[in-house]
Amino acid sequence: MFSLLSQKEKRLLEVFFLLLVLSLFCLFFISMGEKNTYFRSFSVLSSRENHYRDLNMSNIEKEREWLRWKKAPLDIEELRTNYFYMEEEGINQLRLDLQKIFNESRINISQIKYGYNMFEDERIKKVIATFDFSGSYFSLKKFIHTVEEFPKFLIVEKIDFLDTSTERDSLILRITMAGYYVF
């Protein structure tokens, strides 16, 4: 069939064939570039999806933290009403609570000396009660446990060992406690 064609037609077919090969060659190289661009774009998209997922998780965590902080004023108000002494009650409520702790833990103490500190910014008044204690280690342990279990916010700030002689079976201590008032 190729032999039936004239020389001019053969030339024309050769040119068309050459154009076809050239077109396929260009198409192949262009498609390779597009293929590489596609994979690069896919890689960038994948990394951006991971980054978005991380940002989304971070955003969710920050929302949770914000909700916890949003509840903080309620927690602070609960602390103020349930665990601190009120200014209106005066120091008498603290004295009664200390006496209750002493009775519950069955310890004998000396006279209590009171001191006061003010924290204006926090609107809190600190009452420091200092007293001497004489008793066994187990009574001290019971006293500390009673203070820890007490519903109001009382702290044993300092324990000074005045006498720890082994001749007697008792300790002589100076204990400093703190109670807090809100105003």
Order of alpha helices (4+ residues) and beta strands (2+ residues): alpha-alpha-beta-alpha-beta-beta-beta-alpha-beta-beta
